[in-house]
Amino acid sequence: MEEEFVVVLEEKDLQEGKMKLVSFEGLPILFIKQQGKIFVIDNRCPHMGCGFSGGTLAGLVIVCPCHDWRFNLETGEYEDEPLIKLKKFEFKVESGKIWIKLEE
Ligand code: FES
């Protein structure tokens, strides 16, 4: 399996307390900055696939707009059933850009 880092977003385009949805090669990737921390997740909720970008942030929790499932952004875990997790992307911030690691 080949893995590579690709640039998907300029760091300056991600504001504190905001989400930014980017489609990259057909993948809906959601960038979030909360409390000075950056999170990069798959926008599709693991429950029924709704887009997290239409949801809300509550501290370090993201709430899905469809059925209000709450996920911890740091662990990815669904609060009521930690075995269910949202998908997080590995990333790095370099030269003012956010690079994410994609698995081929
Ligand atoms: S699709 Fe996200 S909580 Fe149901």
Boltz pocket constraint, residues with backbone or C-beta under 6 A from the ligand:
constraints:
  - pocket:
      binder: B
      contacts: [[A, 45], [A, 46], [A, 47], [A, 48], [A, 49], [A, 50], [A, 64], [A, 65], [A, 66], [A, 67], [A, 68], [A, 69]]
      max_distance: 6.0
